[in-house]
Protein backbone atom coordinates (compact mmCIF):
# COMPACT_ATOMS: atom_id res chain seq x y z
CA UNK A 1 0.00 0.00 0.00
CA UNK A 2 1.22 3.47 -0.87
CA UNK A 3 -0.18 6.45 1.07
CA UNK A 4 0.17 10.11 0.10
CA UNK A 5 -0.78 12.95 2.45
CA UNK A 6 -0.90 16.38 0.83
CA UNK A 7 -0.54 19.63 2.78
CA UNK A 8 -3.71 21.00 4.39
CA UNK A 9 -5.19 24.03 2.63
CA UNK A 10 -8.17 26.34 2.92
CA UNK A 11 -11.06 25.46 0.57
CA UNK A 12 -14.63 26.69 0.13
CA UNK A 13 -17.14 24.20 1.56
CA UNK A 14 -20.96 24.26 1.56
CA UNK A 15 -22.30 23.79 5.12
CA UNK A 16 -26.04 24.08 5.84
CA UNK A 17 -26.59 26.09 2.66
CA UNK A 18 -23.75 28.52 3.37
CA UNK A 19 -20.31 28.70 1.84
CA UNK A 20 -17.53 28.66 4.43
CA UNK A 21 -13.77 28.36 4.20
CA UNK A 22 -12.41 25.30 6.01
CA UNK A 23 -9.07 23.51 6.22
CA UNK A 24 -9.02 20.36 4.09
CA UNK A 25 -6.44 17.59 3.94
CA UNK A 26 -6.12 15.32 0.91
CA UNK A 27 -5.25 11.71 1.69
CA UNK A 28 -4.60 9.28 -1.19
CA UNK A 29 -3.87 5.55 -1.08
CA UNK A 30 -3.29 2.84 -3.64
CA UNK A 31 -3.66 -0.89 -3.03
CA UNK A 32 -2.95 -3.77 -5.38
CA UNK A 33 -6.24 -5.24 -6.67
CA UNK A 34 -5.04 -8.74 -5.76
CA UNK A 35 -5.04 -7.70 -2.10
CA UNK A 36 -8.25 -5.65 -1.87
CA UNK A 37 -11.22 -5.49 -4.27
CA UNK A 38 -13.28 -2.39 -5.05
CA UNK A 39 -16.17 -3.12 -2.69
CA UNK A 40 -13.88 -3.67 0.31
CA UNK A 41 -11.89 -0.57 -0.65
CA UNK A 42 -15.07 1.51 -0.71
CA UNK A 43 -16.09 0.25 2.73
CA UNK A 44 -12.62 1.04 4.08
CA UNK A 45 -12.60 4.50 2.49
CA UNK A 46 -16.02 5.35 3.97
CA UNK A 47 -14.94 4.18 7.44
CA UNK A 48 -11.71 6.20 7.30
CA UNK A 49 -13.58 9.28 6.07
CA UNK A 50 -16.06 9.04 8.99
CA UNK A 51 -13.31 8.48 11.56
CA UNK A 52 -11.13 11.33 10.31
CA UNK A 53 -14.11 13.70 10.13
CA UNK A 54 -14.81 13.11 13.86
CA UNK A 55 -11.61 12.01 15.64
CA UNK A 56 -13.37 12.02 19.04
CA UNK A 57 -15.36 8.96 17.87
CA UNK A 58 -12.16 6.88 18.03
CA UNK A 59 -12.21 6.76 21.86
PDB file of N, H, CA, C and O in Angstrom:
ATOM      1  N   UNK A   1       0.845  -1.164   0.000  1.00  0.00           N
ATOM      2  CA  UNK A   1       0.000   0.000   0.000  1.00  0.00           C
ATOM      3  C   UNK A   1       0.895   1.233   0.000  1.00  0.00           C
ATOM      4  O   UNK A   1       1.872   1.314   0.745  1.00  0.00           O
ATOM      5  N   UNK A   2       0.543   2.178  -0.844  1.00  0.00           N
ATOM      6  H   UNK A   2      -0.250   2.112  -1.450  1.00  0.00           H
ATOM      7  CA  UNK A   2       1.216   3.474  -0.866  1.00  0.00           C
ATOM      8  C   UNK A   2       0.222   4.515  -0.376  1.00  0.00           C
ATOM      9  O   UNK A   2      -0.935   4.523  -0.798  1.00  0.00           O
ATOM     10  N   UNK A   3       0.675   5.400   0.520  1.00  0.00           N
ATOM     11  H   UNK A   3       1.614   5.393   0.863  1.00  0.00           H
ATOM     12  CA  UNK A   3      -0.182   6.447   1.069  1.00  0.00           C
ATOM     13  C   UNK A   3       0.479   7.791   0.811  1.00  0.00           C
ATOM     14  O   UNK A   3       1.685   7.944   1.005  1.00  0.00           O
ATOM     15  N   UNK A   4      -0.305   8.756   0.378  1.00  0.00           N
ATOM     16  H   UNK A   4      -1.285   8.632   0.221  1.00  0.00           H
ATOM     17  CA  UNK A   4       0.172  10.107   0.103  1.00  0.00           C
ATOM     18  C   UNK A   4      -0.699  11.085   0.882  1.00  0.00           C
ATOM     19  O   UNK A   4      -1.923  11.078   0.748  1.00  0.00           O
ATOM     20  N   UNK A   5      -0.066  11.923   1.694  1.00  0.00           N
ATOM     21  H   UNK A   5       0.928  11.928   1.803  1.00  0.00           H
ATOM     22  CA  UNK A   5      -0.780  12.946   2.451  1.00  0.00           C
ATOM     23  C   UNK A   5      -0.302  14.295   1.927  1.00  0.00           C
ATOM     24  O   UNK A   5       0.877  14.633   2.035  1.00  0.00           O
ATOM     25  N   UNK A   6      -1.229  15.060   1.360  1.00  0.00           N
ATOM     26  H   UNK A   6      -2.187  14.786   1.272  1.00  0.00           H
ATOM     27  CA  UNK A   6      -0.896  16.376   0.828  1.00  0.00           C
ATOM     28  C   UNK A   6      -1.071  17.433   1.910  1.00  0.00           C
ATOM     29  O   UNK A   6      -1.795  17.206   2.879  1.00  0.00           O
ATOM     30  N   UNK A   7      -0.420  18.583   1.762  1.00  0.00           N
ATOM     31  H   UNK A   7       0.168  18.768   0.975  1.00  0.00           H
ATOM     32  CA  UNK A   7      -0.545  19.632   2.783  1.00  0.00           C
ATOM     33  C   UNK A   7      -1.993  20.112   2.929  1.00  0.00           C
ATOM     34  O   UNK A   7      -2.738  20.165   1.950  1.00  0.00           O
ATOM     35  N   UNK A   8      -2.380  20.456   4.146  1.00  0.00           N
ATOM     36  H   UNK A   8      -1.775  20.413   4.941  1.00  0.00           H
ATOM     37  CA  UNK A   8      -3.713  21.004   4.391  1.00  0.00           C
ATOM     38  C   UNK A   8      -3.795  22.389   3.752  1.00  0.00           C
ATOM     39  O   UNK A   8      -2.820  23.140   3.724  1.00  0.00           O
ATOM     40  N   UNK A   9      -4.998  22.709   3.235  1.00  0.00           N
ATOM     41  H   UNK A   9      -5.790  22.099   3.257  1.00  0.00           H
ATOM     42  CA  UNK A   9      -5.191  24.031   2.630  1.00  0.00           C
ATOM     43  C   UNK A   9      -6.624  24.480   2.840  1.00  0.00           C
ATOM     44  O   UNK A   9      -7.518  23.661   3.054  1.00  0.00           O
ATOM     45  N   UNK A  10      -6.834  25.781   2.776  1.00  0.00           N
ATOM     46  H   UNK A  10      -6.108  26.445   2.601  1.00  0.00           H
ATOM     47  CA  UNK A  10      -8.172  26.341   2.923  1.00  0.00           C
ATOM     48  C   UNK A  10      -8.942  26.157   1.617  1.00  0.00           C
ATOM     49  O   UNK A  10      -8.431  26.448   0.536  1.00  0.00           O
ATOM     50  N   UNK A  11     -10.201  25.662   1.735  1.00  0.00           N
ATOM     51  H   UNK A  11     -10.617  25.426   2.614  1.00  0.00           H
ATOM     52  CA  UNK A  11     -11.058  25.456   0.570  1.00  0.00           C
ATOM     53  C   UNK A  11     -12.478  25.885   0.894  1.00  0.00           C
ATOM     54  O   UNK A  11     -12.908  25.777   2.042  1.00  0.00           O
ATOM     55  N   UNK A  12     -13.222  26.375  -0.111  1.00  0.00           N
ATOM     56  H   UNK A  12     -12.873  26.463  -1.044  1.00  0.00           H
ATOM     57  CA  UNK A  12     -14.634  26.694   0.132  1.00  0.00           C
ATOM     58  C   UNK A  12     -15.447  25.413   0.268  1.00  0.00           C
ATOM     59  O   UNK A  12     -15.284  24.473  -0.511  1.00  0.00           O
ATOM     60  N   UNK A  13     -16.332  25.387   1.275  1.00  0.00           N
ATOM     61  H   UNK A  13     -16.465  26.149   1.907  1.00  0.00           H
ATOM     62  CA  UNK A  13     -17.143  24.203   1.559  1.00  0.00           C
ATOM     63  C   UNK A  13     -18.569  24.661   1.842  1.00  0.00           C
ATOM     64  O   UNK A  13     -18.775  25.642   2.556  1.00  0.00           O
ATOM     65  N   UNK A  14     -19.559  23.954   1.285  1.00  0.00           N
ATOM     66  H   UNK A  14     -19.391  23.157   0.705  1.00  0.00           H
ATOM     67  CA  UNK A  14     -20.960  24.265   1.560  1.00  0.00           C
ATOM     68  C   UNK A  14     -21.374  23.554   2.846  1.00  0.00           C
ATOM     69  O   UNK A  14     -21.265  22.332   2.947  1.00  0.00           O
ATOM     70  N   UNK A  15     -21.854  24.329   3.838  1.00  0.00           N
ATOM     71  H   UNK A  15     -21.942  25.322   3.756  1.00  0.00           H
ATOM     72  CA  UNK A  15     -22.304  23.794   5.121  1.00  0.00           C
ATOM     73  C   UNK A  15     -23.653  24.419   5.445  1.00  0.00           C
ATOM     74  O   UNK A  15     -23.750  25.634   5.618  1.00  0.00           O
ATOM     75  N   UNK A  16     -24.695  23.595   5.527  1.00  0.00           N
ATOM     76  H   UNK A  16     -24.616  22.608   5.387  1.00  0.00           H
ATOM     77  CA  UNK A  16     -26.039  24.077   5.841  1.00  0.00           C
ATOM     78  C   UNK A  16     -26.470  25.218   4.914  1.00  0.00           C
ATOM     79  O   UNK A  16     -27.063  26.197   5.367  1.00  0.00           O
ATOM     80  N   UNK A  17     -26.175  25.090   3.635  1.00  0.00           N
ATOM     81  H   UNK A  17     -25.693  24.295   3.268  1.00  0.00           H
ATOM     82  CA  UNK A  17     -26.595  26.090   2.660  1.00  0.00           C
ATOM     83  C   UNK A  17     -25.734  27.331   2.606  1.00  0.00           C
ATOM     84  O   UNK A  17     -26.041  28.256   1.853  1.00  0.00           O
ATOM     85  N   UNK A  18     -24.667  27.381   3.378  1.00  0.00           N
ATOM     86  H   UNK A  18     -24.417  26.630   3.989  1.00  0.00           H
ATOM     87  CA  UNK A  18     -23.753  28.525   3.369  1.00  0.00           C
ATOM     88  C   UNK A  18     -22.376  28.075   2.906  1.00  0.00           C
ATOM     89  O   UNK A  18     -21.971  26.931   3.117  1.00  0.00           O
ATOM     90  N   UNK A  19     -21.670  28.997   2.275  1.00  0.00           N
ATOM     91  H   UNK A  19     -21.999  29.926   2.104  1.00  0.00           H
ATOM     92  CA  UNK A  19     -20.307  28.703   1.845  1.00  0.00           C
ATOM     93  C   UNK A  19     -19.359  29.213   2.923  1.00  0.00           C
ATOM     94  O   UNK A  19     -19.382  30.388   3.290  1.00  0.00           O
ATOM     95  N   UNK A  20     -18.522  28.299   3.424  1.00  0.00           N
ATOM     96  H   UNK A  20     -18.503  27.344   3.126  1.00  0.00           H
ATOM     97  CA  UNK A  20     -17.527  28.655   4.435  1.00  0.00           C
ATOM     98  C   UNK A  20     -16.164  28.186   3.958  1.00  0.00           C
ATOM     99  O   UNK A  20     -16.061  27.298   3.113  1.00  0.00           O
ATOM    100  N   UNK A  21     -15.129  28.785   4.502  1.00  0.00           N
ATOM    101  H   UNK A  21     -15.213  29.507   5.189  1.00  0.00           H
ATOM    102  CA  UNK A  21     -13.767  28.360   4.198  1.00  0.00           C
ATOM    103  C   UNK A  21     -13.302  27.466   5.348  1.00  0.00           C
ATOM    104  O   UNK A  21     -13.324  27.874   6.509  1.00  0.00           O
ATOM    105  N   UNK A  22     -12.882  26.243   5.013  1.00  0.00           N
ATOM    106  H   UNK A  22     -12.865  25.911   4.070  1.00  0.00           H
ATOM    107  CA  UNK A  22     -12.414  25.298   6.013  1.00  0.00           C
ATOM    108  C   UNK A  22     -11.102  24.682   5.561  1.00  0.00           C
ATOM    109  O   UNK A  22     -10.801  24.635   4.368  1.00  0.00           O
ATOM    110  N   UNK A  23     -10.320  24.208   6.533  1.00  0.00           N
ATOM    111  H   UNK A  23     -10.565  24.246   7.502  1.00  0.00           H
ATOM    112  CA  UNK A  23      -9.070  23.515   6.223  1.00  0.00           C
ATOM    113  C   UNK A  23      -9.411  22.111   5.743  1.00  0.00           C
ATOM    114  O   UNK A  23     -10.217  21.416   6.362  1.00  0.00           O
ATOM    115  N   UNK A  24      -8.805  21.699   4.652  1.00  0.00           N
ATOM    116  H   UNK A  24      -8.150  22.263   4.149  1.00  0.00           H
ATOM    117  CA  UNK A  24      -9.019  20.359   4.091  1.00  0.00           C
ATOM    118  C   UNK A  24      -7.669  19.690   3.877  1.00  0.00           C
ATOM    119  O   UNK A  24      -6.687  20.334   3.507  1.00  0.00           O
ATOM    120  N   UNK A  25      -7.644  18.390   4.117  1.00  0.00           N
ATOM    121  H   UNK A  25      -8.441  17.867   4.417  1.00  0.00           H
ATOM    122  CA  UNK A  25      -6.444  17.591   3.938  1.00  0.00           C
ATOM    123  C   UNK A  25      -6.767  16.514   2.914  1.00  0.00           C
ATOM    124  O   UNK A  25      -7.780  15.827   3.040  1.00  0.00           O
ATOM    125  N   UNK A  26      -5.926  16.359   1.910  1.00  0.00           N
ATOM    126  H   UNK A  26      -5.102  16.917   1.808  1.00  0.00           H
ATOM    127  CA  UNK A  26      -6.123  15.321   0.909  1.00  0.00           C
ATOM    128  C   UNK A  26      -5.267  14.118   1.273  1.00  0.00           C
ATOM    129  O   UNK A  26      -4.058  14.239   1.468  1.00  0.00           O
ATOM    130  N   UNK A  27      -5.908  12.958   1.362  1.00  0.00           N
ATOM    131  H   UNK A  27      -6.890  12.860   1.204  1.00  0.00           H
ATOM    132  CA  UNK A  27      -5.248  11.707   1.690  1.00  0.00           C
ATOM    133  C   UNK A  27      -5.514  10.740   0.542  1.00  0.00           C
ATOM    134  O   UNK A  27      -6.670  10.478   0.211  1.00  0.00           O
ATOM    135  N   UNK A  28      -4.460  10.210  -0.067  1.00  0.00           N
ATOM    136  H   UNK A  28      -3.521  10.423   0.202  1.00  0.00           H
ATOM    137  CA  UNK A  28      -4.600   9.278  -1.187  1.00  0.00           C
ATOM    138  C   UNK A  28      -3.923   7.953  -0.820  1.00  0.00           C
ATOM    139  O   UNK A  28      -2.923   7.935  -0.102  1.00  0.00           O
ATOM    140  N   UNK A  29      -4.473   6.862  -1.315  1.00  0.00           N
ATOM    141  H   UNK A  29      -5.286   6.877  -1.898  1.00  0.00           H
ATOM    142  CA  UNK A  29      -3.866   5.550  -1.080  1.00  0.00           C
ATOM    143  C   UNK A  29      -4.098   4.667  -2.300  1.00  0.00           C
ATOM    144  O   UNK A  29      -5.131   4.756  -2.964  1.00  0.00           O
ATOM    145  N   UNK A  30      -3.132   3.828  -2.575  1.00  0.00           N
ATOM    146  H   UNK A  30      -2.293   3.755  -2.036  1.00  0.00           H
ATOM    147  CA  UNK A  30      -3.288   2.836  -3.636  1.00  0.00           C
ATOM    148  C   UNK A  30      -3.026   1.455  -3.049  1.00  0.00           C
ATOM    149  O   UNK A  30      -2.142   1.281  -2.210  1.00  0.00           O
ATOM    150  N   UNK A  31      -3.804   0.478  -3.498  1.00  0.00           N
ATOM    151  H   UNK A  31      -4.522   0.620  -4.180  1.00  0.00           H
ATOM    152  CA  UNK A  31      -3.662  -0.892  -3.030  1.00  0.00           C
ATOM    153  C   UNK A  31      -3.752  -1.806  -4.246  1.00  0.00           C
ATOM    154  O   UNK A  31      -4.580  -1.587  -5.130  1.00  0.00           O
ATOM    155  N   UNK A  32      -2.922  -2.804  -4.293  1.00  0.00           N
ATOM    156  H   UNK A  32      -2.249  -2.982  -3.575  1.00  0.00           H
ATOM    157  CA  UNK A  32      -2.949  -3.770  -5.385  1.00  0.00           C
ATOM    158  C   UNK A  32      -4.296  -4.499  -5.395  1.00  0.00           C
ATOM    159  O   UNK A  32      -4.763  -4.942  -4.345  1.00  0.00           O
ATOM    160  N   UNK A  33      -4.917  -4.628  -6.552  1.00  0.00           N
ATOM    161  H   UNK A  33      -4.538  -4.268  -7.405  1.00  0.00           H
ATOM    162  CA  UNK A  33      -6.241  -5.242  -6.674  1.00  0.00           C
ATOM    163  C   UNK A  33      -6.247  -6.712  -6.265  1.00  0.00           C
ATOM    164  O   UNK A  33      -7.313  -7.271  -6.006  1.00  0.00           O
ATOM    165  N   UNK A  34      -5.093  -7.339  -6.201  1.00  0.00           N
ATOM    166  H   UNK A  34      -4.227  -6.885  -6.411  1.00  0.00           H
ATOM    167  CA  UNK A  34      -5.036  -8.738  -5.755  1.00  0.00           C
ATOM    168  C   UNK A  34      -5.174  -8.838  -4.234  1.00  0.00           C
ATOM    169  O   UNK A  34      -5.473  -9.906  -3.700  1.00  0.00           O
ATOM    170  N   UNK A  35      -4.958  -7.731  -3.553  1.00  0.00           N
ATOM    171  H   UNK A  35      -4.715  -6.864  -3.987  1.00  0.00           H
ATOM    172  CA  UNK A  35      -5.039  -7.701  -2.097  1.00  0.00           C
ATOM    173  C   UNK A  35      -6.401  -7.219  -1.603  1.00  0.00           C
ATOM    174  O   UNK A  35      -6.893  -7.691  -0.578  1.00  0.00           O
ATOM    175  N   UNK A  36      -7.014  -6.280  -2.328  1.00  0.00           N
ATOM    176  H   UNK A  36      -6.615  -5.896  -3.161  1.00  0.00           H
ATOM    177  CA  UNK A  36      -8.246  -5.653  -1.873  1.00  0.00           C
ATOM    178  C   UNK A  36      -9.108  -5.333  -3.096  1.00  0.00           C
ATOM    179  O   UNK A  36      -8.640  -4.670  -4.022  1.00  0.00           O
ATOM    180  N   UNK A  37     -10.365  -5.798  -3.111  1.00  0.00           N
ATOM    181  H   UNK A  37     -10.746  -6.337  -2.359  1.00  0.00           H
ATOM    182  CA  UNK A  37     -11.218  -5.493  -4.270  1.00  0.00           C
ATOM    183  C   UNK A  37     -11.949  -4.164  -4.051  1.00  0.00           C
ATOM    184  O   UNK A  37     -11.875  -3.576  -2.972  1.00  0.00           O
ATOM    185  N   UNK A  38     -12.643  -3.707  -5.071  1.00  0.00           N
ATOM    186  H   UNK A  38     -12.703  -4.184  -5.947  1.00  0.00           H
ATOM    187  CA  UNK A  38     -13.281  -2.391  -5.055  1.00  0.00           C
ATOM    188  C   UNK A  38     -14.318  -2.216  -3.961  1.00  0.00           C
ATOM    189  O   UNK A  38     -14.376  -1.159  -3.332  1.00  0.00           O
ATOM    190  N   UNK A  39     -15.138  -3.229  -3.720  1.00  0.00           N
ATOM    191  H   UNK A  39     -15.091  -4.087  -4.231  1.00  0.00           H
ATOM    192  CA  UNK A  39     -16.168  -3.116  -2.687  1.00  0.00           C
ATOM    193  C   UNK A  39     -15.538  -2.930  -1.315  1.00  0.00           C
ATOM    194  O   UNK A  39     -15.926  -2.033  -0.565  1.00  0.00           O
ATOM    195  N   UNK A  40     -14.558  -3.784  -0.982  1.00  0.00           N
ATOM    196  H   UNK A  40     -14.243  -4.513  -1.590  1.00  0.00           H
ATOM    197  CA  UNK A  40     -13.879  -3.668   0.307  1.00  0.00           C
ATOM    198  C   UNK A  40     -13.156  -2.333   0.427  1.00  0.00           C
ATOM    199  O   UNK A  40     -13.137  -1.731   1.501  1.00  0.00           O
ATOM    200  N   UNK A  41     -12.562  -1.867  -0.665  1.00  0.00           N
ATOM    201  H   UNK A  41     -12.578  -2.356  -1.537  1.00  0.00           H
ATOM    202  CA  UNK A  41     -11.889  -0.567  -0.653  1.00  0.00           C
ATOM    203  C   UNK A  41     -12.856   0.570  -0.383  1.00  0.00           C
ATOM    204  O   UNK A  41     -12.522   1.512   0.335  1.00  0.00           O
ATOM    205  N   UNK A  42     -14.056   0.490  -0.955  1.00  0.00           N
ATOM    206  H   UNK A  42     -14.327  -0.275  -1.539  1.00  0.00           H
ATOM    207  CA  UNK A  42     -15.068   1.514  -0.712  1.00  0.00           C
ATOM    208  C   UNK A  42     -15.528   1.532   0.731  1.00  0.00           C
ATOM    209  O   UNK A  42     -15.723   2.600   1.312  1.00  0.00           O
ATOM    210  N   UNK A  43     -15.704   0.345   1.318  1.00  0.00           N
ATOM    211  H   UNK A  43     -15.546  -0.523   0.846  1.00  0.00           H
ATOM    212  CA  UNK A  43     -16.092   0.254   2.730  1.00  0.00           C
ATOM    213  C   UNK A  43     -14.995   0.849   3.608  1.00  0.00           C
ATOM    214  O   UNK A  43     -15.278   1.616   4.528  1.00  0.00           O
ATOM    215  N   UNK A  44     -13.755   0.499   3.325  1.00  0.00           N
ATOM    216  H   UNK A  44     -13.525  -0.124   2.578  1.00  0.00           H
ATOM    217  CA  UNK A  44     -12.625   1.036   4.084  1.00  0.00           C
ATOM    218  C   UNK A  44     -12.521   2.551   3.939  1.00  0.00           C
ATOM    219  O   UNK A  44     -12.298   3.253   4.926  1.00  0.00           O
ATOM    220  N   UNK A  45     -12.679   3.060   2.722  1.00  0.00           N
ATOM    221  H   UNK A  45     -12.860   2.490   1.920  1.00  0.00           H
ATOM    222  CA  UNK A  45     -12.599   4.504   2.491  1.00  0.00           C
ATOM    223  C   UNK A  45     -13.694   5.244   3.251  1.00  0.00           C
ATOM    224  O   UNK A  45     -13.435   6.297   3.834  1.00  0.00           O
ATOM    225  N   UNK A  46     -14.912   4.707   3.253  1.00  0.00           N
ATOM    226  H   UNK A  46     -15.122   3.851   2.780  1.00  0.00           H
ATOM    227  CA  UNK A  46     -16.017   5.351   3.973  1.00  0.00           C
ATOM    228  C   UNK A  46     -15.746   5.374   5.478  1.00  0.00           C
ATOM    229  O   UNK A  46     -15.987   6.384   6.139  1.00  0.00           O
ATOM    230  N   UNK A  47     -15.245   4.262   6.016  1.00  0.00           N
ATOM    231  H   UNK A  47     -15.050   3.441   5.479  1.00  0.00           H
ATOM    232  CA  UNK A  47     -14.940   4.183   7.441  1.00  0.00           C
ATOM    233  C   UNK A  47     -13.848   5.193   7.814  1.00  0.00           C
ATOM    234  O   UNK A  47     -13.978   5.911   8.805  1.00  0.00           O
ATOM    235  N   UNK A  48     -12.782   5.245   7.025  1.00  0.00           N
ATOM    236  H   UNK A  48     -12.676   4.661   6.220  1.00  0.00           H
ATOM    237  CA  UNK A  48     -11.706   6.197   7.304  1.00  0.00           C
ATOM    238  C   UNK A  48     -12.198   7.636   7.220  1.00  0.00           C
ATOM    239  O   UNK A  48     -11.826   8.472   8.044  1.00  0.00           O
ATOM    240  N   UNK A  49     -13.038   7.929   6.219  1.00  0.00           N
ATOM    241  H   UNK A  49     -13.341   7.251   5.549  1.00  0.00           H
ATOM    242  CA  UNK A  49     -13.577   9.281   6.070  1.00  0.00           C
ATOM    243  C   UNK A  49     -14.390   9.672   7.307  1.00  0.00           C
ATOM    244  O   UNK A  49     -14.252  10.786   7.811  1.00  0.00           O
ATOM    245  N   UNK A  50     -15.238   8.760   7.798  1.00  0.00           N
ATOM    246  H   UNK A  50     -15.350   7.855   7.388  1.00  0.00           H
ATOM    247  CA  UNK A  50     -16.056   9.042   8.987  1.00  0.00           C
ATOM    248  C   UNK A  50     -15.179   9.220  10.224  1.00  0.00           C
ATOM    249  O   UNK A  50     -15.421  10.126  11.022  1.00  0.00           O
ATOM    250  N   UNK A  51     -14.168   8.371  10.395  1.00  0.00           N
ATOM    251  H   UNK A  51     -13.972   7.635   9.747  1.00  0.00           H
ATOM    252  CA  UNK A  51     -13.305   8.484  11.565  1.00  0.00           C
ATOM    253  C   UNK A  51     -12.485   9.765  11.548  1.00  0.00           C
ATOM    254  O   UNK A  51     -12.338  10.423  12.578  1.00  0.00           O
ATOM    255  N   UNK A  52     -11.951  10.121  10.386  1.00  0.00           N
ATOM    256  H   UNK A  52     -12.071   9.586   9.550  1.00  0.00           H
ATOM    257  CA  UNK A  52     -11.133  11.327  10.308  1.00  0.00           C
ATOM    258  C   UNK A  52     -11.967  12.599  10.399  1.00  0.00           C
ATOM    259  O   UNK A  52     -11.454  13.641  10.806  1.00  0.00           O
ATOM    260  N   UNK A  53     -13.243  12.532  10.029  1.00  0.00           N
ATOM    261  H   UNK A  53     -13.660  11.685   9.699  1.00  0.00           H
ATOM    262  CA  UNK A  53     -14.114  13.696  10.133  1.00  0.00           C
ATOM    263  C   UNK A  53     -14.482  13.988  11.595  1.00  0.00           C
ATOM    264  O   UNK A  53     -14.766  15.131  11.953  1.00  0.00           O
ATOM    265  N   UNK A  54     -14.472  12.939  12.436  1.00  0.00           N
ATOM    266  H   UNK A  54     -14.240  12.011  12.145  1.00  0.00           H
ATOM    267  CA  UNK A  54     -14.810  13.109  13.857  1.00  0.00           C
ATOM    268  C   UNK A  54     -13.837  12.275  14.694  1.00  0.00           C
ATOM    269  O   UNK A  54     -14.183  11.177  15.130  1.00  0.00           O
ATOM    270  N   UNK A  55     -12.631  12.785  14.919  1.00  0.00           N
ATOM    271  H   UNK A  55     -12.350  13.677  14.565  1.00  0.00           H
ATOM    272  CA  UNK A  55     -11.610  12.008  15.636  1.00  0.00           C
ATOM    273  C   UNK A  55     -12.038  11.610  17.055  1.00  0.00           C
ATOM    274  O   UNK A  55     -11.539  10.615  17.581  1.00  0.00           O
ATOM    275  N   UNK A  56     -12.948  12.359  17.682  1.00  0.00           N
ATOM    276  H   UNK A  56     -13.354  13.167  17.254  1.00  0.00           H
ATOM    277  CA  UNK A  56     -13.368  12.018  19.036  1.00  0.00           C
ATOM    278  C   UNK A  56     -14.146  10.693  19.062  1.00  0.00           C
ATOM    279  O   UNK A  56     -14.302  10.096  20.128  1.00  0.00           O
ATOM    280  N   UNK A  57     -14.631  10.232  17.918  1.00  0.00           N
ATOM    281  H   UNK A  57     -14.505  10.717  17.052  1.00  0.00           H
ATOM    282  CA  UNK A  57     -15.361   8.957  17.866  1.00  0.00           C
ATOM    283  C   UNK A  57     -14.422   7.755  17.985  1.00  0.00           C
ATOM    284  O   UNK A  57     -14.888   6.623  18.111  1.00  0.00           O
ATOM    285  N   UNK A  58     -13.118   7.983  17.947  1.00  0.00           N
ATOM    286  H   UNK A  58     -12.740   8.903  17.845  1.00  0.00           H
ATOM    287  CA  UNK A  58     -12.155   6.879  18.028  1.00  0.00           C
ATOM    288  C   UNK A  58     -11.839   6.484  19.464  1.00  0.00           C
ATOM    289  O   UNK A  58     -11.002   5.607  19.676  1.00  0.00           O
ATOM    290  N   UNK A  59     -12.472   7.093  20.450  1.00  0.00           N
ATOM    291  H   UNK A  59     -13.152   7.805  20.277  1.00  0.00           H
ATOM    292  CA  UNK A  59     -12.210   6.759  21.865  1.00  0.00           C
ATOM    293  C   UNK A  59     -12.697   5.387  22.212  1.00  0.00           C
ATOM    294  O   UNK A  59     -12.555   4.953  23.355  1.00  0.00           O
TER     295      UNK A  59
END
